[in-house]
Amino acid sequence: MDQNDTKRVSPDIIKICMKEYYTYIATNKTNTVLYTGITNNLERRIFEHKNKALPGFTSKYNVNKLVWYENFN
């Protein structure tokens, strides 16, 4: 592939390759526990925390309140 080939790549293909991710901090109701996480779907991940969809730390300590996030790609 030469330099001219990169000019022919569809913008849609480039968009698919450039995923967006989120770093976030969540806590519990009394703000006594902090949890940091990384995800590519923040809305889904917070839903999972709130509904205790996955066993583990956040379910055990009732971490379900988003306090900060930042997106990056």
VOBA-1610 file (N, C-alpha, C; in pm, whole numbers, padded with zeros to 5 digits, always signed):
BEGIN
Met+00086-00118+00000Met+00000+00000+00000Met+00090+00124+00000Asp+00065+00215-00091Asp+00143+00337-00096Asp+00064+00453-00034Gln+00123+00572-00033Gln+00060+00688+00031Gln-00075+00723-00031Asn-00091+00703-00160Asn-00216+00736-00227Asn-00331+00647-00181Asp-00301+00524-00138Asp-00406+00433-00092Asp-00476+00486+00033Thr-00404+00552+00119Thr-00466+00603+00242Thr-00566+00714+00212Lys-00551+00783+00103Lys-00644+00889+00065Lys-00778+00832+00017Arg-00782+00705-00018Arg-00902+00642-00069Arg-00986+00576+00040Val-00940+00578+00162Val-01014+00514+00272Val-01136+00598+00305Ser-01248+00531+00313Ser-01375+00598+00342Ser-01374+00659+00483Pro-01431+00779+00498Pro-01443+00838+00633Pro-01521+00750+00728Asp-01615+00671+00676Asp-01692+00579+00761Asp-01603+00471+00820Ile-01509+00421+00742Ile-01415+00319+00790Ile-01326+00378+00898Ile-01279+00500+00878Ile-01194+00565+00977Ile-01271+00584+01107Lys-01398+00624+01097Lys-01480+00645+01216Lys-01498+00514+01294Ile-01517+00403+01225Ile-01534+00274+01290Ile-01406+00235+01364Cys-01292+00266+01307Cys-01164+00230+01367Cys-01130+00317+01488Met-01187+00435+01495Met-01156+00526+01605Met-01263+00514+01713Lys-01248+00415+01798Lys-01345+00394+01905Lys-01328+00500+02012Glu-01437+00528+02080Glu-01435+00624+02189Glu-01446+00547+02320Tyr-01367+00584+02417Tyr-01366+00519+02547Tyr-01388+00623+02656Tyr-01425+00575+02773Tyr-01450+00662+02888Tyr-01375+00610+03009Thr-01312+00700+03080Thr-01260+00673+03213Thr-01361+00735+03309Tyr-01394+00663+03416Tyr-01495+00717+03506Tyr-01467+00682+03651Ile-01527+00759+03739Ile-01522+00734+03883Ile-01666+00725+03931Ala-01692+00623+04009Ala-01825+00603+04066Ala-01810+00583+04216Thr-01920+00603+04288Thr-01919+00587+04433Thr-02051+00527+04479Asn-02064+00510+04610Asn-02189+00458+04665Asn-02273+00573+04720Lys-02388+00541+04776Lys-02483+00643+04823Lys-02421+00738+04927Thr-02338+00683+05015Thr-02279+00764+05122Thr-02141+00821+05086Asn-02099+00802+04962Asn-01969+00853+04914Asn-01850+00801+04995Thr-01857+00677+05040Thr-01749+00620+05121Thr-01661+00524+05044Val-01698+00492+04921Val-01622+00399+04837Val-01602+00464+04701Leu-01480+00454+04647Leu-01454+00503+04512Leu-01417+00386+04422Tyr-01465+00392+04299Tyr-01435+00290+04200Tyr-01396+00361+04072Thr-01286+00320+04011Thr-01246+00376+03882Thr-01262+00269+03775Gly-01305+00310+03658Gly-01326+00215+03551Gly-01302+00276+03415Ile-01291+00188+03316Ile-01277+00226+03176Ile-01377+00144+03097Thr-01448+00209+03005Thr-01548+00140+02924Thr-01563+00209+02789Asn-01619+00137+02693Asn-01649+00199+02564Asn-01797+00235+02553Asn-01873+00207+02659Asn-02016+00239+02660Asn-02054+00280+02802Leu-02043+00406+02832Leu-02064+00454+02968Leu-02207+00435+03015Glu-02303+00461+02930Glu-02444+00447+02968Glu-02475+00302+03008Arg-02429+00207+02926Arg-02450+00066+02958Arg-02381+00026+03087Arg-02258+00074+03107Arg-02180+00035+03225Arg-02243+00087+03353Ile-02290+00210+03353Ile-02355+00264+03473Ile-02485+00190+03499Phe-02558+00154+03394Phe-02679+00072+03409Phe-02643-00060+03478Glu-02533-00122+03436Glu-02489-00248+03497Glu-02456-00229+03645His-02389-00119+03678His-02359-00092+03820His-02488-00076+03899Lys-02579+00005+03850Lys-02704+00032+03922Lys-02789-00093+03942Asn-02784-00185+03847Asn-02866-00306+03853Asn-02789-00428+03903Lys-02666-00407+03946Lys-02580-00515+03997Lys-02578-00633+03900Ala-02560-00602+03774Ala-02563-00702+03668Ala-02445-00799+03675Leu-02333-00754+03729Leu-02214-00837+03738Leu-02172-00851+03884Pro-02139-00972+03926Pro-02092-00988+04064Pro-01953-00926+04079Gly-01923-00879+04197Gly-01790-00824+04220Gly-01791-00705+04313Phe-01685-00628+04305Phe-01662-00516+04396Phe-01779-00417+04399Thr-01822-00373+04280Thr-01926-00269+04277Thr-02060-00319+04328Ser-02089-00445+04306Ser-02212-00503+04361Ser-02203-00516+04512Lys-02089-00562+04558Lys-02069-00584+04702Lys-02079-00454+04780Tyr-02022-00346+04726Tyr-02017-00219+04797Tyr-02120-00117+04748Asn-02217-00162+04669Asn-02326-00077+04620Asn-02278+00048+04547Val-02178+00032+04464Val-02126+00144+04385Val-02218+00162+04264Asn-02292+00273+04262Asn-02388+00293+04153Asn-02411+00439+04116Lys-02328+00528+04167Lys-02345+00671+04140Lys-02222+00724+04065Leu-02243+00772+03944Leu-02134+00829+03865Leu-02100+00968+03919Val-01972+00991+03947Val-01932+01122+03997Val-01843+01199+03900Trp-01778+01129+03807Trp-01688+01196+03711Trp-01664+01103+03593Tyr-01650+01160+03474Tyr-01605+01083+03359Tyr-01536+01174+03258Glu-01456+01112+03175Glu-01389+01184+03065Glu-01381+01089+02948Asn-01409+01137+02829Asn-01398+01049+02713Asn-01267+01073+02640Phe-01221+00969+02573Phe-01099+00979+02493Phe-01105+00876+02381Asn-01023+00895+02281Asn-01015+00798+02171Asn-00873+00781+02125
//
